[in-house]
Every structure is written in C-alpha cells, then in structure tokens.
Amino acid sequence: MRQRPFLLLTLILLSSPAFAQGTQTAEVGYISCPIRQQYVYLYQSLRNFDVLASPRCEEKVEILGRDDRLGGFLRVRTADGKEGYVPQAYVTATPPARPRVTMPDPPPPVPAGQAPILAGPLSRPRSSFGYDLPLLEVFGGYSYLNMDTNGLSTRRQADGWAGSVAVNLTDFLAAEGSVSGHYKNNVDFSGIAPGANSVAILSYSFLAGPRINFRPAFVHALFGVDHLRGSQPGITAAQNSLAAAFGGGVQWDIASKWAVSASADYVLTRHNILAAVGIPSALAMQHNIRLSAGVVFKLGKLITE
C-alpha cells in the first residue's frame, strides 16, 4: 500500500510538460546557402543583428525555436555550441546528398567604413574623373586656317595638318606642344603689287603652353613662332613672327588607347604680308581662325592619389 503514492508521483512527473520538454529530442536541420554563397550569418539577436558566427553550407544545426518576426527566423545551435538566429529560408530538414566539402572559415564581417580596398582593377589609383588618365596624348589630323590678309585681298582659306602632344601633369593640368602647317596656292595680290597674281603661301606654326582639361572638354593658351613663306616664279621670301593661339575643344574616347578630337582656335600673328613675296610693306596683326580634327593616341598612365 505504501508503494502506491510513490508510483502515483512518478506517473505525474513523467506526464508533466516540463519533464517532457526536458527529455524530448531537438529538431535537426541543415544550413541551406543562397546561390553562390558559401555560408550564412548567425545573429545573436533580432534586435540589433550582431553577427555571432557564420555557419557553412550543409552544416548540421539543432533547431531550438521559431520567431515569425521579419519574415521568419529559426533559433538554432551550431555544432560548436553557439546559439542564435538564421533566416528560416536558410535552413532545410533535408540532409546533404553528398559529404560536405570543408571550406575555410569566412572572415568576420567588417563595418563598411573600415572595409579594405578591393583587390584588382578597382584598387588602382583613380583620377578625379573616375578613370585612369594617360600620361601622354598624341594628336594628329586635318587642319583648316582662315587667313587674315590685312585687307590686301579677301580672307583666304588654307588647308593643312596639325599635330600636338599633351603631357598630363595632374587630373586637370597638362603641358601642350603643337605644330601645324597650312598651304594656299594661286593667291592674287596683283591689285596692289603688279605681277603678284599667282603667289603660293605656306605657314608653319610652333606653339606651346598650358592646357586645362575638363574631360571631355579642354581649353588651352599657346604661344610661339609662326613661319610664313611666299613664292612665285622667280621670287621666294620668308619671315618669322611671334604667334599665339587661344581656344579649346572636345575629346571623346573610342577605345582604351584611342580617342577623337576637334578644336577651334583664335590665332594671332604679326607679319609683313607682302614682304613674304619680296614686296616691302609694314608690319600688321593678323587675326586668323583655325579648326582642327583628328585622332588621339594615348600612352602611359598618370598615377594620381
């Protein structure tokens, strides 16, 4: 008779929820990583989402509970005893079909402000324009010159060529040197110089100065010398003059090493126009317009910090 109370107490304990909860087997799950990801984050809490660990794909975990907030999370325990929350979608009850490949432990998460610079092309020094700048830009192409004759005849149009080299010193500043040649045949000065009705004129300019880049636009101020030569049967004369060109243009990249460019300049010279063909005259200022277009070849790389 004395054993009945003891047996009754034992039955009550076995049937109590607390005892059943302490002896039941925990549910098992496996980490299911998103595509192209080798691990997921285990959060310590759903309040501030501090990362506690990074379970790897297919790792076995014990499911301790569920939380339906924020789309649903599972509270799990990893094999090394860490307990935290992972998104419900990242845990499956299906065991892996093949042995799990051991992967190196992922690095701990780093706040964005302290993250290291990425390796590879993006880690190279960049310019203020967001891309690498060449050290040298070599231009060559066609050039047109509208020539001022100081009223001795109508303004003349001369065709020719132009070339330049720009050395980039900083993102915005470059040193530029240019040379150009323009040619015009059969110029008629017979109204003021009898017999000067078939004059061939050529002009070479050698200029240099600063260039300011705004990418794709640029402006420059160039200074130097202009060489003017005139000839007709039996007569040839030449002279040099100080010259200046003020203007700018645009340059569009078409490949990693190539670009196209177009520019316009106001060109000042100071020549004796008739003296170029052997006829005495006074010095005068010429106000010329020069248009150029061609291709640019880029060399080297300007390193900027």
Sequence and secondary structure as in RCSB ss.txt:
>XXXX:A:sequence
MRQRPFLLLTLILLSSPAFAQGTQTAEVGYISCPIRQQYVYLYQSLRNFDVLASPRCEEKVEILGRDDRLGGFLR
VRTADGKEGYVPQAYVTATPPARPRVTMPDPPPPVPAGQAPILAGPLSRPRSSFGYDLPLLEVFGGYSYLNMDTN
GLSTRRQADGWAGSVAVNLTDFLAAEGSVSGHYKNNVDFSGIAPGANSVAILSYSFLAGPRINFRPAFVHALFGV
DHLRGSQPGITAAQNSLAAAFGGGVQWDIASKWAVSASADYVLTRHNILAAVGIPSALAMQHNIRLSAGVVFKLG
KLITE
>XXXX:A:secstr
 THHHHHHHHHHHHHSHHHHHHHS  EEEEE   TT SB  EES TTT  EEE  BTT EEEEEEEE GGG EEE
EE TTS EEEEEGGGEESS  SS             GGG    SSGGGS   TTSS B SEEEEEEEEEEEE  T
TSSS EEEEEEEEEEEEE SSSEEEEEEEEEEEEEEE  TTTSTT SSEEEEEEEEEEEEEEE SSEEEEEEEEE
EEEEEEETTEEEEEEEEEEEEEEEEEEE SSSEEEEEEEEEEEEEE TGGGGT     EEEEEEEEEEEEEEEES
 B   
